[in-house]
Every structure is written in C-alpha cells, then in structure tokens.
Amino acid sequence: MANYDRIPAMYNVIVPLVEIEQNLPGSLRNKMLERIVRLNLDIQDDVGTFLHNLDSRIHTDAQIRAAVKLSPDSLLKMNSEMRVPIQVAVRRRYAHAFVPLLAELAIELKKEVGGSDKRGGLLIVDTIARKNMTVLEIFVCVGHRKSEKFDVESLENLKKLKEKGLLDKSDIQNHKLLLRPNAGCQSRIEYLADLNPQALEMSMSRGSHPLWSVISKDIARFKIILKCCVKHYPNEIGFLFTQTGGGDDCACKKAIETYGKEEILAIIQECIPSNKNLPILHFVIKSAPHLLNDFALRYPNAMYLRNNEGQLLHHVALTSGTTMRNNAMFFLQMSDGKLEDQDPKSGLYPFMLSALGKNYDLYTVFYLLRRKPSVLDRSTQVKDAKSRTKREAEKGTTKHSKKARLQKK
C-alpha cells in the first residue's frame, strides 16, 4: 500500500475534501489517496525532467523556484547517467547560470543533494566524465568554445555563490580551484586569485605550487596562472624560478622543456613587461643561468636593478655559482667599480663572494684579486674595523654591568 504520510502539503487541500464524506467506503478513499500519491510522483518526474533541461534563454529564476516548490524532491532526481539536476546544469552552456540557485534551493528546502555535507550539491564528486572533480570545480573551470562572453557571465555567477555564502576563500585551497584552469575561464581564475592570493603559493599538489602543477596541462593554463602569480607576487617573479621538491628544476625550465623556448619566453614577456622594472635577471642567473642571454635580450634594464636585499646582478651571480670556467664573459665584462662593490647583504667583496659555497672556484677568486688587488687591503681594514667595534661594544657592556653591580651594593 502507498505511504500516505509522505503526501506533500499541497495535497492537504485535496485530502480533507475526500474525508468530508464520512460514509465514503474505505476502499474508494484509498483509491483516491493512491491517485494523489501517483500524481505526486508524476509531478516529481515532470519537474525533475524540467530541471534536467534548464535553459537561461527560456527559463527564469522565478519559474525554477516555483517548480521546485511544487516538488522539492525533484532536486534529487537522477537522470539516465545517474546525475542530479545541479550536475547536469554545471556542464551546459545555457544552464550553468542556474547552479547557484539550485544549490541555494537545496539548502533552503533542506534537501541533502549528494549528502548532508555537500553544500546543496556543490561538493558532489563526479567520477563519470571528470575524475574526482566536484560541481564547484567544474563550475569554475568549464568553458565553451573559448567564449569570453561565457567566462564573463560565469564570473558573475561565481560572485553570486560568494554573496550567498556558498563559496569561501578557503575553498580555493581546499578544493584546488586554481589547478583546473583552461583558456575559457580566465576571468574566474583571476577573481579567485584576487580572493585568496595565498593559494597561489601554498603547496597544493605533490609538493608544488599551482604554476608548476598546470605546466603538464596545457600552455594556456600556464599563462593564466603565471599572470595571476606575477600580479600578486611580483617580487618573487610569480614563482617562475622557484625550485620545487628540493631539486634544481623551476617552472620556467620545465615549461620550456614542455612547450619550447621561444613560445614560453613570449608568454613570460607578455606577463612580465620590461617596464615593470623587476630584477628578473637576478632570478635567472641563480636558477636558470643557461637562459641568461635570452632574458638579457628581453630585459636589458634589469642588469642595473637591485633586488629586495639591495644586491646587484653580479652579487647574486657570485653567490650562485657563476665562475670564470662556466661564464668567463660575465667576468670579463665586469667594470672595475663592481670589483670593489661590497655585497649589501653580507658586506663581502666580490672576490670573497666567489669563494663561498660548495661551487667556489679558486681560479675565479685569483682573477678578481689580480684585477683589483687593493680590495684585499680594504677587506682587511673592514674586518679590523668590525673587530674593534665588537670589542668596544663588549667593553661597554662589561663596564655597564660592573656599574650596575656597584649601584646594587
């Protein structure tokens, strides 16, 4: 027998009419109720079919609200592919805009679409066509024929999710929303990066940041993420030269290996115009010295810039393993003034810097000293001055301590 307790409230108007006739035979009454239940199921099917075929060119939010109010369980109805309406809508060009509304209605009507912790269906994982991607991830990254108009419209819908409290900035990190970009979702990715810039630097996949992770996807994704990284982390050159996993590889080298040098350098120059005056050559000579000439041609003025620690290019080069043996021209072109230019970070002269680290080269040290032997005397004077300053400071501290003890007595 049908479960009459589940008859929706809208039918409570009909049931009393049947019950008015006290003398109505029980069998007839049950038949009437069965018809009502069957009608409810038919309506649920019809509304479910409607929700699986939404079209923003025809339907409105008000119409969808009315339909769902008529049959709230239709939000749970699966199609032949075992997908509920919100999973279907997120993939369709003219239904994508209704995703925020469907999620909102599910929460409002307490319909646990996909489960109690799925935020109205936004966090349902689809394992059919897109492996391990939630509706939210698909909502962010789906594109249609690289349509810029669709991306702009989708951005407004993404903002609706934020306004409705259905998108939190922690979602960007927790649900890897920056790892799925494509050429048709640039506006949405930029919005998410603005919302939570820290997600661009956090470890998100296999110990690497998003820029590294998208290289294997396609070159368009690499360009989108690089643009965001440079915008929010210019002093780190957008993590383009950040080494990952404890190795010597960086995103720049990996991208060039994957897509070719000229194409990647063109993208880098587009994302980092030379007029930005960023010390990009400092990063190149440290992480990808074999590309120094290529970058110097595109960023000639960077040769004279200082980094955040006040270092010029030759300071970084000397502390990064550049030697006469691997780049003789670099040293032959160094002016005499640079040979006596102390490193702002360590206070050391160039010949001292070349003697540091595991890759030091004695030939380079001697070459620098032969060109400017006077810096050896200067370095000794600086060292003596620092020693005197230290002794005087220690002496002053001792006197102060003795005076304090005497006063105490």
Phi, psi and chi 1 to 4 in degrees:
 res  aa     phi    psi   chi1   chi2   chi3   chi4
   1 MET       -  147.2 -178.1  174.2  -70.8      -
   2 ALA   -64.0  151.4      -      -      -      -
   3 ASN   -89.5   97.2 -177.2    1.7      -      -
   4 TYR   -74.3  -15.3  -55.8  131.6      -      -
   5 ASP   -66.7  -19.0  -66.9  -27.9      -      -
   6 ARG   -94.9    7.8  -63.8 -173.9   61.5 -171.1
   7 ILE   -63.3  127.1  -62.2  175.5      -      -
   8 PRO   -59.9  158.9  -21.9   33.2      -      -
   9 ALA   -60.0  -29.6      -      -      -      -
  10 MET   -62.2  -23.7   64.0  170.5  -68.7      -
  11 TYR   -88.8   -4.0  -61.0  117.5      -      -
  12 ASN   -66.1  -12.7  -70.6  -19.7      -      -
  13 VAL   -78.8  -35.0  176.2      -      -      -
  14 ILE   -79.2  -42.8  -59.7  174.6      -      -
  15 VAL   -57.5  -46.5  174.2      -      -      -
  16 PRO   -59.0  -33.4  -26.6   36.8      -      -
  17 LEU   -61.5  -36.8  -65.1  177.6      -      -
  18 VAL   -70.8  -37.1  178.8      -      -      -
  19 GLU   -79.0  -12.2  -67.2  177.1  -21.6      -
  20 ILE   -60.1  -40.9  -74.3  175.1      -      -
  21 GLU   -76.6   94.2  -65.4  -64.8  -26.7      -
  22 GLN   -61.7  -26.9  -62.1  -65.2  -33.7      -
  23 ASN   -92.0    6.4  -63.4  -36.2      -      -
  24 LEU   -65.5  126.2 -168.6   66.6      -      -
  25 PRO   -55.8  142.8  -22.1   33.0      -      -
  26 GLY   -58.0  -40.5      -      -      -      -
  27 SER   -63.4  -38.7   57.9      -      -      -
  28 LEU   -69.0  -40.9 -179.6   56.8      -      -
  29 ARG   -60.1  -44.4  179.5  175.0  177.1  -85.2
  30 ASN   -62.6  -36.7  -73.5  -19.0      -      -
  31 LYS   -64.1  -39.3  -75.6 -177.8  179.1 -179.7
  32 MET   -63.0  -42.8  -65.3  -61.2  102.8      -
  33 LEU   -66.8  -37.8  -65.5  178.5      -      -
  34 GLU   -62.5  -38.5  -74.3  175.5    1.2      -
  35 ARG   -64.1  -38.9  -71.8 -178.8 -175.2  -82.1
  36 ILE   -64.8  -43.3  -68.1  171.4      -      -
  37 VAL   -62.7  -42.9  169.9      -      -      -
  38 ARG   -63.5  -38.6 -164.0  176.3  -56.4  122.0
  39 LEU   -62.7  -41.1  175.1   61.4      -      -
  40 ASN   -59.6  -44.6  174.8   45.6      -      -
  41 LEU   -66.6  -38.2  -65.5  174.9      -      -
  42 ASP   -63.7  -42.7  -71.0  -17.9      -      -
  43 ILE   -63.7  -41.7  -69.3  174.8      -      -
  44 GLN   -60.3  -42.0 -175.7  176.3  -42.6      -
  45 ASP   -63.7  -44.0  -73.9  -19.3      -      -
  46 ASP   -65.5  -44.0  -69.1  -19.7      -      -
  47 VAL   -67.7  -39.7  174.7      -      -      -
  48 GLY   -60.0  -43.9      -      -      -      -
  49 THR   -61.5  -40.4  -59.2      -      -      -
  50 PHE   -60.6  -45.5  166.3   71.6      -      -
  51 LEU   -68.4  -24.9  -65.3 -179.8      -      -
  52 HIS   -81.9   -4.1  -81.4  -75.2      -      -
  53 ASN  -133.8   41.8  -66.2  -83.0      -      -
  54 LEU   -69.1  147.6  -63.5  176.2      -      -
  55 ASP  -147.6  112.9 -170.6  -31.2      -      -
  56 SER   -64.9  -16.3   58.5      -      -      -
  57 ARG   -76.9  -16.5  -65.7  169.3  -62.5 -178.2
  58 ILE  -118.6  -44.2  -56.9  170.7      -      -
  59 HIS   -96.1  157.8  -53.5  127.3      -      -
  60 THR  -122.2  165.7   66.0      -      -      -
  61 ASP   -59.5  -41.2  -75.4    8.7      -      -
  62 ALA   -62.1  -41.1      -      -      -      -
  63 GLN   -64.9  -40.1  -69.8  173.1  -23.0      -
  64 ILE   -67.3  -41.2  -65.3  171.1      -      -
  65 ARG   -60.2  -43.8  -79.4 -174.7  174.0  -82.8
  66 ALA   -64.0  -42.0      -      -      -      -
  67 ALA   -65.2  -43.4      -      -      -      -
  68 VAL   -68.4  -36.8  171.6      -      -      -
  69 LYS   -62.4  -34.9 -173.8  176.6 -179.8 -179.1
  70 LEU   -65.5  -35.8 -173.8   65.5      -      -
  71 SER  -150.5   83.0  178.9      -      -      -
  72 PRO   -57.2  -33.2  -25.5   35.7      -      -
  73 ASP   -66.4  -12.6  -74.5  -19.4      -      -
  74 SER   -65.1  -20.6   60.1      -      -      -
  75 LEU   -64.7  -19.9  -68.6  167.5      -      -
  76 LEU   -98.8   -5.1  -53.3  169.7      -      -
  77 LYS   -69.6  130.0 -178.0  176.3  173.9   57.2
  78 MET   -97.5  147.8  -68.2 -173.8  175.6      -
  79 ASN   -92.3 -168.5   62.6    6.9      -      -
  80 SER   -65.9  -20.1   58.7      -      -      -
  81 GLU   -93.6    9.2  -64.4  178.0  -26.9      -
  82 MET    63.9   38.3  -57.2  -57.7  -68.8      -
  83 ARG  -118.9  141.3  -70.0 -169.9  173.3  112.6
  84 VAL   -84.8  167.0  -66.5      -      -      -
  85 PRO   -51.5  -40.9  -32.0   37.7      -      -
  86 ILE   -67.5  -29.8 -164.9  170.7      -      -
  87 GLN   -72.0  -30.7  -70.3  178.3  -70.9      -
  88 VAL   -76.5  -44.7  175.2      -      -      -
  89 ALA   -60.9  -37.0      -      -      -      -
  90 VAL   -65.8  -19.6   75.9      -      -      -
  91 ARG   -96.0  -14.0  -72.5  174.5  173.1   75.6
  92 ARG   -98.3  136.5  -66.0 -171.8  176.3  173.3
  93 ARG   -54.3  -44.1  169.1   69.4  177.1   86.9
  94 TYR  -105.6   18.3  -64.9  106.0      -      -
  95 ALA  -124.2  -13.7      -      -      -      -
  96 HIS   -53.1  -36.2 -171.3  -93.0      -      -
  97 ALA   -67.0  -18.8      -      -      -      -
  98 PHE   -90.9   -1.2  -65.9  125.3      -      -
  99 VAL   -58.3  -48.4  167.6      -      -      -
 100 PRO   -57.6  -40.3  -25.2   36.3      -      -
 101 LEU   -66.3  -42.9  176.6   60.5      -      -
 102 LEU   -63.1  -40.8  -67.6  172.9      -      -
 103 ALA   -66.3  -43.0      -      -      -      -
 104 GLU   -62.0  -44.1 -179.5 -174.2   23.8      -
 105 LEU   -65.2  -38.7  -72.4  172.0      -      -
 106 ALA   -62.1  -41.3      -      -      -      -
 107 ILE   -71.7  -42.6  -65.9  172.6      -      -
 108 GLU   -61.1  -41.3 -178.8 -177.4  -47.5      -
 109 LEU   -93.5    6.6  -61.4  171.8      -      -
 110 LYS    57.6   43.0  -60.9 -179.3  180.0  178.9
 111 LYS  -101.6  114.9  -64.8  -61.3  174.5 -177.6
 112 GLU   -81.7   77.9  -62.0  178.0   -6.1      -
 113 VAL   -69.7  110.3 -179.6      -      -      -
 114 GLY    84.2   -9.7      -      -      -      -
 115 GLY   134.2  167.4      -      -      -      -
 116 SER   -70.6  -20.2   59.6      -      -      -
 117 ASP  -109.7   22.0   59.1  -17.8      -      -
 118 LYS  -102.7   10.8  -60.0  -56.1 -179.5 -177.2
 119 ARG    52.7   54.3 -154.9 -179.9  -60.6  172.6
 120 GLY    70.7   15.1      -      -      -      -
 121 GLY   105.8   -9.6      -      -      -      -
 122 LEU   -64.5  -27.8  -72.8  173.3      -      -
 123 LEU  -104.2   15.4  -57.4 -176.1      -      -
 124 ILE   -66.8  130.9  -62.8  176.5      -      -
 125 VAL   -90.2  126.2  177.1      -      -      -
 126 ASP   -97.2  115.0 -168.8  -28.4      -      -
 127 THR  -106.5    9.3   57.4      -      -      -
 128 ILE   -86.1  -68.3  -57.8  175.1      -      -
 129 ALA   -96.8  -38.1      -      -      -      -
 130 ARG  -117.8  107.3  -63.2  175.0 -179.4  -90.9
 131 LYS   -61.6  127.9  -66.5 -178.0  178.8  179.0
 132 ASN    54.4   30.3  -59.3  -39.8      -      -
 133 MET  -106.4  132.6  -73.4 -175.1   69.2      -
 134 THR   -81.6  166.5   63.2      -      -      -
 135 VAL   -58.5  -38.2  169.2      -      -      -
 136 LEU   -62.5  -43.3 -178.7   58.8      -      -
 137 GLU   -63.0  -44.1  -70.6  176.8   79.0      -
 138 ILE   -64.5  -39.5  -60.5  171.1      -      -
 139 PHE   -58.6  -36.9 -173.4   72.8      -      -
 140 VAL   -76.8  -40.7  167.8      -      -      -
 141 CYS  -102.2  -14.6   76.2      -      -      -
 142 VAL   -64.9  140.0   70.9      -      -      -
 143 GLY  -135.1  161.4      -      -      -      -
 144 HIS  -131.2  103.3  -70.2  -84.9      -      -
 145 ARG    54.1   39.2  -61.9  179.6 -177.6  177.0
 146 LYS    52.2   38.2  -60.9 -177.7  179.8 -179.7
 147 SER   -76.8  115.2  170.1      -      -      -
 148 GLU   -67.0  -35.9 -175.9  177.2  -16.2      -
 149 LYS   -62.4  -42.9 -179.1 -179.5  177.9 -177.8
 150 PHE   -62.8  -39.9  175.6   77.9      -      -
 151 ASP   -63.4  -42.2 -174.0   30.8      -      -
 152 VAL   -65.5  -43.0  173.3      -      -      -
 153 GLU   -63.5  -41.1  -67.7  170.9   -7.4      -
 154 SER   -66.6  -32.8  -61.8      -      -      -
 155 LEU   -61.8  -43.2  171.6   59.0      -      -
 156 GLU   -63.2  -36.9  -65.4  -53.1  -50.0      -
 157 ASN   -70.5  -33.6  -65.6  -36.2      -      -
 158 LEU   -65.7  -38.1 -172.3   60.6      -      -
 159 LYS   -65.3  -31.5  -69.3  178.2  179.2  178.9
 160 LYS   -63.2  -40.7  -72.9 -178.9 -177.7  177.8
 161 LEU   -58.2  -42.8  -78.9 -177.0      -      -
 162 LYS   -64.5  -43.3 -177.0   70.7  172.1   64.1
 163 GLU   -64.5  -34.2  -67.3  167.5    2.0      -
 164 LYS   -83.4   -0.1  -64.8  175.7 -174.8  -66.1
 165 GLY    76.7   19.3      -      -      -      -
 166 LEU   -99.4    0.1  -62.4  174.5      -      -
 167 LEU  -136.1  123.6  173.4   68.8      -      -
 168 ASP  -114.7  151.0 -173.1   78.6      -      -
 169 LYS   -63.6  -23.6   73.7  174.8 -172.2  176.8
 170 SER   -68.0  -22.3   62.7      -      -      -
 171 ASP   -62.3  -30.2  -68.6  -29.2      -      -
 172 ILE   -61.7  -39.0  -58.1  168.3      -      -
 173 GLN   -83.1  -49.0  166.7   74.1   12.5      -
 174 ASN   -64.7  -34.2  -63.7  -22.4      -      -
 175 HIS  -110.2   16.2  -61.8  -70.7      -      -
 176 LYS    52.9   46.5  -55.8  177.3 -177.8  178.6
 177 LEU   -72.4  -14.8  -60.8 -175.8      -      -
 178 LEU   -95.3   -0.3  -64.4 -179.9      -      -
 179 LEU   -95.3   -2.0  -68.9 -175.1      -      -
 180 ARG  -117.7   26.7  -49.7  -80.1 -168.1  178.6
 181 PRO   -71.8  156.5   30.8  -37.2      -      -
 182 ASN  -142.6  178.4   61.5   49.3      -      -
 183 ALA   -63.2  -16.9      -      -      -      -
 184 GLY  -100.0   13.8      -      -      -      -
 185 CYS  -135.7   28.3   65.2      -      -      -
 186 GLN   -59.5  -43.1 -178.7  169.1  -22.8      -
 187 SER   -62.1  -40.3  -62.8      -      -      -
 188 ARG   -67.7  -41.5  -77.8  165.5  -78.6  170.8
 189 ILE   -64.4  -43.0  -66.9  -60.9      -      -
 190 GLU   -62.7  -38.4  -68.7  175.0   -6.5      -
 191 TYR   -63.8  -45.0  169.7   73.4      -      -
 192 LEU   -66.0  -38.1  -67.3  173.7      -      -
 193 ALA   -65.3  -37.9      -      -      -      -
 194 ASP   -66.7  -34.5  -69.4  -16.4      -      -
 195 LEU   -70.6  -36.1 -165.8   60.6      -      -
 196 ASN  -146.3   78.2 -174.5    7.1      -      -
 197 PRO   -59.1  -29.0  -22.0   34.0      -      -
 198 GLN   -60.5  -25.0  -69.6   76.6   18.2      -
 199 ALA   -66.0  -18.7      -      -      -      -
 200 LEU   -75.3  -21.4  -68.9  166.0      -      -
 201 GLU  -108.9  -16.6   63.5  173.2  -38.1      -
 202 MET   -71.0  151.6  -67.1  178.7  179.2      -
 203 SER   -68.8  120.9  174.5      -      -      -
 204 MET  -122.1  -26.4  -60.9 -179.3   76.3      -
 205 SER  -154.2  115.9  176.6      -      -      -
 206 ARG    55.5   39.6  -62.6 -178.7 -178.2  179.1
 207 GLY    72.5   18.5      -      -      -      -
 208 SER  -127.8  164.7   60.1      -      -      -
 209 HIS   -88.7  167.8   48.1   75.0      -      -
 210 PRO   -54.7  -38.8  -29.1   37.1      -      -
 211 LEU   -59.0  -42.1 -175.6   62.4      -      -
 212 TRP   -68.0  -41.2  178.3  -87.5      -      -
 213 SER   -66.5  -32.9  -60.9      -      -      -
 214 VAL   -84.4   -8.2  -61.9      -      -      -
 215 ILE   -58.2  -41.4  -68.6  173.8      -      -
 216 SER   -73.6  -10.5   60.5      -      -      -
 217 LYS   -79.8  -72.7  -52.2  -59.3 -179.2 -177.2
 218 ASP  -167.2  165.9   60.6   60.1      -      -
 219 ILE   -68.8  -29.1 -163.9  168.6      -      -
 220 ALA   -65.2  -41.4      -      -      -      -
 221 ARG   -65.1  -40.4  -57.2 -176.0 -170.4 -163.9
 222 PHE   -58.4  -43.3  172.6   76.0      -      -
 223 LYS   -64.9  -41.9 -178.3  178.6  177.5  179.6
 224 ILE   -61.7  -48.5  -68.4  171.5      -      -
 225 ILE   -69.3  -38.7  -64.5  -62.2      -      -
 226 LEU   -60.9  -42.2  176.4   59.3      -      -
 227 LYS   -59.2  -43.1 -176.7  178.6  178.9 -178.7
 228 CYS   -66.7  -42.4  -67.0      -      -      -
 229 CYS   -63.3  -42.3  -72.5      -      -      -
 230 VAL   -66.5  -37.1  171.4      -      -      -
 231 LYS   -62.2  -44.3  175.8 -177.9  178.5 -179.2
 232 HIS   -94.8  -20.9  -66.0  -75.3      -      -
 233 TYR  -134.1   61.7  -65.1   94.0      -      -
 234 PRO   -64.2  -36.0   24.5  -34.7      -      -
 235 ASN   -68.7  -18.0  -67.1  -29.2      -      -
 236 GLU  -100.3    9.5  -71.8   78.6   12.7      -
 237 ILE    52.4   40.2  -44.0  -62.9      -      -
 238 GLY    63.3   23.8      -      -      -      -
 239 PHE    64.5   18.7  -53.2  116.1      -      -
 240 LEU   -64.1  -30.2 -169.5   58.3      -      -
 241 PHE  -114.4   13.0  -60.7   96.9      -      -
 242 THR   -71.9  126.3  -59.4      -      -      -
 243 GLN   -82.3  142.1  -63.8  173.5  -15.6      -
 244 THR  -121.5  155.4   59.8      -      -      -
 245 GLY    63.3   19.3      -      -      -      -
 246 GLY    77.5    2.0      -      -      -      -
 247 GLY   -97.6 -171.6      -      -      -      -
 248 ASP   -94.4   -7.1  -64.8  -30.1      -      -
 249 ASP   -72.3  146.5  -81.7  -16.4      -      -
 250 CYS  -133.2  168.5   61.3      -      -      -
 251 ALA   -61.3  -36.5      -      -      -      -
 252 CYS   -61.4  -50.5 -179.8      -      -      -
 253 LYS   -63.6  -41.4  -70.7 -163.8  -73.5 -173.0
 254 LYS   -65.2  -41.2 -177.4   65.6  176.2  176.5
 255 ALA   -65.7  -40.2      -      -      -      -
 256 ILE   -65.6  -40.5  -72.6  175.0      -      -
 257 GLU   -62.6  -33.7  -70.2  172.9    5.7      -
 258 THR   -82.0  -41.9  -54.1      -      -      -
 259 TYR  -119.3   -7.4  -58.7  107.2      -      -
 260 GLY   102.9  145.8      -      -      -      -
 261 LYS   -65.7  -49.3 -177.2  163.9   68.3  174.0
 262 GLU   -63.1  -39.9  -67.9  -54.7  -43.5      -
 263 GLU   -68.4  -42.4 -165.4  162.3    3.2      -
 264 ILE   -70.1  -40.3  -68.3  -59.6      -      -
 265 LEU   -63.9  -34.1  -71.7  177.4      -      -
 266 ALA   -65.8  -39.9      -      -      -      -
 267 ILE   -67.3  -42.6  -73.6  175.6      -      -
 268 ILE   -61.6  -42.4  -68.2  173.4      -      -
 269 GLN   -67.3  -31.0 -163.9  165.4   15.3      -
 270 GLU   -71.5  -38.9 -178.0  179.5  -17.4      -
 271 CYS   -80.5  -26.7  -65.4      -      -      -
 272 ILE  -127.1   81.3  -47.9  174.2      -      -
 273 PRO   -59.8  149.3  -21.1   33.4      -      -
 274 SER   -64.6  -23.0   57.3      -      -      -
 275 ASN   -78.0   -0.5   59.5    9.6      -      -
 276 LYS   -73.2  -16.1  -84.5 -173.7  173.0  -69.6
 277 ASN    54.9   49.4  -69.1  -34.0      -      -
 278 LEU  -100.1  142.3  -64.4  175.0      -      -
 279 PRO   -76.4   59.9   30.9  -36.1      -      -
 280 ILE   -65.8  -32.1 -170.6  169.8      -      -
 281 LEU   -65.6  -28.5  -62.9 -176.7      -      -
 282 HIS   -61.4  -40.2  -65.1   58.2      -      -
 283 PHE   -73.6  -37.2  -71.1   81.7      -      -
 284 VAL   -63.3  -48.4  174.1      -      -      -
 285 ILE   -68.3  -21.4 -156.3  164.4      -      -
 286 LYS   -85.7  -42.4 -178.3  176.8 -179.1  179.4
 287 SER  -106.1  -23.6  -59.4      -      -      -
 288 ALA  -146.0   62.2      -      -      -      -
 289 PRO   -59.0  -26.2   19.6  -32.2      -      -
 290 HIS   -68.9  -11.5   62.8  -70.7      -      -
 291 LEU  -103.0    6.7  -63.1  171.6      -      -
 292 LEU   -58.4  -44.5 -178.0   61.4      -      -
 293 ASN   -63.4  -40.9 -171.3   62.0      -      -
 294 ASP   -62.3  -41.8  -63.5  -65.9      -      -
 295 PHE   -76.7  -34.4  -83.4   89.9      -      -
 296 ALA   -63.2  -34.7      -      -      -      -
 297 LEU   -64.4  -32.4  -72.2  171.7      -      -
 298 ARG   -93.7  -23.0  -67.8  163.9  172.7   80.5
 299 TYR  -132.4   62.0  -59.8   93.2      -      -
 300 PRO   -62.5  -34.7   22.7  -34.0      -      -
 301 ASN   -70.8  -19.4  -66.8  -27.2      -      -
 302 ALA   -66.4  -17.2      -      -      -      -
 303 MET   -59.1  -28.7  178.0   75.0   72.7      -
 304 TYR  -105.4    5.4  -49.8  103.8      -      -
 305 LEU   -86.6  158.7  -60.9  177.3      -      -
 306 ARG  -108.0  149.0  -66.7 -178.2 -178.6  -89.1
 307 ASN   -83.8 -172.4   63.0   13.1      -      -
 308 ASN   -63.4  -20.7  -71.7  -18.8      -      -
 309 GLU   -98.4    9.6  -64.4  174.3  -43.3      -
 310 GLY    81.8    6.2      -      -      -      -
 311 GLN   -82.8  142.5  -64.8  174.0  -54.7      -
 312 LEU   -87.6  173.8  -71.4  167.0      -      -
 313 LEU   -59.6  -41.2 -177.8   61.1      -      -
 314 HIS   -68.2  -27.5   65.4  -79.0      -      -
 315 HIS   -64.9  -46.2  -65.1  135.8      -      -
 316 VAL   -66.5  -40.4  178.0      -      -      -
 317 ALA   -60.0  -44.7      -      -      -      -
 318 LEU   -67.6  -33.4  -69.0  169.5      -      -
 319 THR   -85.4   -3.9   55.8      -      -      -
 320 SER  -108.6    8.0  -58.5      -      -      -
 321 GLY    98.0   10.4      -      -      -      -
 322 THR   -75.7  127.3  -58.3      -      -      -
 323 THR  -132.7  171.8   67.3      -      -      -
 324 MET   -61.7  -31.3  -79.0  -71.5  -68.5      -
 325 ARG   -74.1  -32.7  -62.0 -178.6 -169.8  -81.2
 326 ASN  -103.7   -9.7   59.0   34.6      -      -
 327 ASN  -160.3   67.9 -164.3  -13.4      -      -
 328 ALA   -61.5  -37.6      -      -      -      -
 329 MET   -62.5  -31.8  -73.1  -56.5  -61.8      -
 330 PHE   -59.5  -40.9 -177.7   84.0      -      -
 331 PHE   -80.0  -34.5  -68.7   89.5      -      -
 332 LEU   -65.4  -28.0  -65.3  175.7      -      -
 333 GLN   -90.4   -2.9  -67.3  170.2   -8.9      -
 334 MET   -71.0  131.4  -76.2 -179.7   66.9      -
 335 SER   -75.5  161.7   65.1      -      -      -
 336 ASP   -62.1  -32.6  -71.2  -14.8      -      -
 337 GLY   -63.1  -36.3      -      -      -      -
 338 LYS   -69.0  -28.1  -71.1 -178.7  179.0  178.6
 339 LEU   -67.6  -22.1  -64.5  176.4      -      -
 340 GLU  -114.0   16.8   53.2 -172.6    1.8      -
 341 ASP   -89.4  111.4 -175.8   16.7      -      -
 342 GLN   -69.9  144.9  -70.6  175.6  -89.2      -
 343 ASP   -71.8  120.1  175.3   23.4      -      -
 344 PRO   -59.5  -28.1  -21.6   33.6      -      -
 345 LYS   -76.9  -43.6 -177.6  178.7  178.7 -179.1
 346 SER  -111.3  -17.5   62.7      -      -      -
 347 GLY    81.2    5.5      -      -      -      -
 348 LEU   -89.6  152.4  -60.0  176.9      -      -
 349 TYR   -81.2  160.4  -75.1   98.2      -      -
 350 PRO   -51.9  -42.6  -32.3   38.5      -      -
 351 PHE   -64.1  -29.6   83.5   89.7      -      -
 352 MET   -72.2  -40.9  -65.1  174.1  165.7      -
 353 LEU   -61.0  -37.5  -65.9  174.9      -      -
 354 SER   -70.6  -13.2   64.6      -      -      -
 355 ALA   -95.6   -0.3      -      -      -      -
 356 LEU   -90.4  159.4  -63.5  175.5      -      -
 357 GLY    81.2  172.0      -      -      -      -
 358 LYS   -75.7  -17.8   60.9 -179.7 -179.1  179.8
 359 ASN  -101.3   22.3  -63.0  -39.7      -      -
 360 TYR   -65.1  153.2   74.9   92.1      -      -
 361 ASP  -134.1  117.1  179.3   59.9      -      -
 362 LEU   -63.4  -34.0  -71.7  177.4      -      -
 363 TYR   -60.0  -40.1 -176.0   82.4      -      -
 364 THR   -67.1  -41.5  -56.8      -      -      -
 365 VAL   -60.1  -47.5  176.9      -      -      -
 366 PHE   -66.1  -36.9  -68.8  144.6      -      -
 367 TYR   -61.1  -45.8  169.0   78.9      -      -
 368 LEU   -66.2  -37.6  -66.3  172.9      -      -
 369 LEU   -70.8  -37.7  -78.3  173.3      -      -
 370 ARG   -63.6  -36.6  -77.4 -161.5  -57.8  -90.6
 371 ARG   -73.3  -31.7  -80.5 -167.4   57.1 -175.0
 372 LYS  -143.7   70.5 -156.8   72.0  173.2  177.5
 373 PRO   -64.2  -21.4   21.2  -32.0      -      -
 374 SER   -64.7  -21.9   59.5      -      -      -
 375 VAL   -69.3  -19.6  -63.9      -      -      -
 376 LEU   -66.6  -41.5 -171.4   59.5      -      -
 377 ASP   -66.8  -40.9  -66.4  -28.2      -      -
 378 ARG   -63.0  -40.9  -68.2 -173.5 -175.1 -177.6
 379 SER   -65.8  -34.1   63.3      -      -      -
 380 THR   -68.5  -40.1  -57.5      -      -      -
 381 GLN   -64.6  -41.6  -66.8  170.4    4.3      -
 382 VAL   -62.8  -42.2  169.6      -      -      -
 383 LYS   -64.0  -42.9 -176.7  177.6  179.9 -179.3
 384 ASP   -64.1  -40.1  -69.0  -17.4      -      -
 385 ALA   -63.8  -41.1      -      -      -      -
 386 LYS   -66.1  -37.7  -73.1 -176.6  176.6  179.1
 387 SER   -66.1  -42.3  -62.7      -      -      -
 388 ARG   -62.9  -43.7  -75.4 -163.1  -59.0  -87.7
 389 THR   -60.8  -40.1  -58.6      -      -      -
 390 LYS   -66.9  -43.4 -176.7  178.0 -179.9 -179.2
 391 ARG   -64.4  -40.8  -73.6 -163.7  -60.4  -89.3
 392 GLU   -65.5  -37.6  -70.9  172.7    0.3      -
 393 ALA   -65.9  -42.7      -      -      -      -
 394 GLU   -66.0  -37.8  -69.1  174.2  -13.0      -
 395 LYS   -65.3  -42.0 -173.2  176.5  180.0 -179.6
 396 GLY   -64.1  -37.7      -      -      -      -
 397 THR   -66.4  -39.5  -57.8      -      -      -
 398 THR   -64.8  -45.4  -57.2      -      -      -
 399 LYS   -60.9  -41.3  -73.7 -177.5  177.6  179.5
 400 HIS   -63.9  -39.1  178.6   75.8      -      -
 401 SER   -67.1  -41.9  -60.9      -      -      -
 402 LYS   -63.3  -42.5  -73.5 -177.8  178.0  178.8
 403 LYS   -63.0  -39.7 -175.2  177.0 -179.0 -179.7
 404 ALA   -65.5  -38.6      -      -      -      -
 405 ARG   -67.7  -39.4  -75.1 -162.0  -62.0  -88.0
 406 LEU   -64.4  -41.4  -71.2  173.0      -      -
 407 GLN   -63.8  -35.0  -70.6  176.9  -13.8      -
 408 LYS   -67.5  -37.6 -160.7  170.7 -177.3 -179.6
 409 LYS   -67.5      -  -71.4  179.9  179.6 -179.0
